[in-house]
Amino acid sequence: MQTRIYTTLLAPNASLMSGPGTNTIILGRADGDGALVIDPADADPAHLAAIIAEGERHGGIRKILVTHGHHDHTGGVVELRQQLGSVPVYAFNRQGVPVLDHETPDGTIFHVGGDTLRAIHTPGHRFDHLCFLLERARILFAGDHISGITTNVIAPPDGDMLDYINALKRLQRFEIAEIVPAHGPNVAEPQARIAEYIHHRLLREQQILSVLRDLGPGTTISDMVARIYQDVDPKLHPIAAYSVEAHLIKLAREQIVKHQGEGWAIIEQ
C-alpha cells in the first residue's frame, strides 16, 4: 500500500482572517523525484524546521509553490528558500509575489510523486490566485479559493466577485475527489461544496438587490451590511463590507446597479 503523497502542516499564524492558521502542504514521495512545498506560510523557525524535516521524508524539497501573494501564504517563503539553498519559488506572476523565480501561468505542469500537478488560475479571492490539481489522485490544493471553515473574503480591488464565481464554475468541469484548503479541514464532497459556494454568492447578490429596492437610490454599503448581516457580530461588519462591495462592482459591470450619490442604486430597465 502506498503512503499518502502529501502532508499538511499547520502554520502558527492563527488570526481573524486565517482562522486556525494556514495549511502548508508538502507533496511528494520518498522514492520519487523530490518534493514540492505549497504555501510556506510563516517564518517561525519551528514551522520552517518542520517543513524541511517533512520534506526530507517526501524525497527532499525541490520547489516552493505559492497559491497567491497574501502574507499568510508567503510569510515563510524567503526564509525557507534561504535555508534550502535557493530552491526556486513558483507563483502566478511577479505582481502578486515579487520574490518568485518563475512565473506560473494557467496550465503549468509539475511532476511529483509519479503524478502531475496542474496549476489552475482561479482569480477572485486575489488576482494572482492559483489552485493546484494533482491529476491522477484528483486532489485539489485550493489555497483560499475554497475554505474548510466558511466562505472566503473577496476584498476589492485585488478581489473580484465576477472572476471568483466564474473560477468556481470552471472548477465544476474538473474531476475532483478531495479538496485540501489553505484554512480548515479537507473537503470530502468537492462538487457539492463548489455548488454551495456558487449558490451562496448568488443568494447574497439577491439580498443586496432586495435591500436596494427596499431602501432606494443612494443606499450605502454600511446600510446594506446592517440589514443583511443582522445575525453577524458587528465587529465582523467591516469584513462583510468587502464582500458587499465586491458584489456591487460585479453588478455594476453587468449594468444592473450604479453609483448614486454616496451610495448605490438599481439601474431601471
ABEGO torsion letter per residue (X at the ends): XBBBABBBBBBBABBAAAEAEBBBBBBEBAABAEBBBBGBABABAAAAAAAAAAAAAAGEBABBBBABABAAAAAAAAAAAAAAGGBBBBBABAAABAABABBBBBGBBBBBGGBBBBBBBBBGABAABBBBBBAAAGBBBAEAABBAABBBBBBOAABBAAAAAAAAAAAAABBBABBBBABEBBBABAAAAAAAAAAAAAAAAAAAAAAAAAAEBGBBAAAAAAAAAAABBAAAAAAAAAAAAAAAAAAAAAGABBBBEABBBBBBX
